[in-house]
Amino acid sequence: MSGPSGVGKGTVRELLMEDKSLNLFYSVSMTTRHMRPGEVNGREYYFVSREEFMDNVARDNLLEWAEYVGNCYGTPRDKVEAMRNEGKNVLLEIDVKGAANVFKKVPDVISIFIAPPSVEELGNRLRGRGTESEEVIANRVSQAMKELEYKNLYKYVVINDKLEDCVEEIRQIIRSKM
């Protein structure tokens, strides 16, 4: 599952995870960044050293990875495969570039792009958070416009106009593929 910042991916994920009939497991990413207060290793991220992260890269144990602001982030293949082998439907919430790498490595992936009803509405949602400056919001909207160009790489594009409808549409997609 991918989509631009502010589109509601996290909220959609949380609501999907509540539906036990979907048999979902949320894939926790690995990172080299330091743990913040209140975070738990294995819940928010798997916190590892740069050496351990690069060892995972060398062993091809990351479905996708990227470096962002001096820290590395990636999806551990062994954790995803272990959950799939247990019969779980693994949910990844990743950016469009990471998703493109997953598409190459996991042929049976169900790819879902969550899109805003409009770029203007996305800007309004980001402003509604009240957590960022107008400059940061403008940068996020600009980035979102670039990410929207990738939506045709996905099998499904779901517009998050009404949260409940978006979640239900994604729920039905998952059920149809179970």
Summary of the structure (lengths in Angstrom):
residues: 178
radius of gyration: 16.4
end to end distance: 16.2
largest distance: 45.4
contacts: 512
relative contact order: 0.21
helix: 48%
strand: 19%
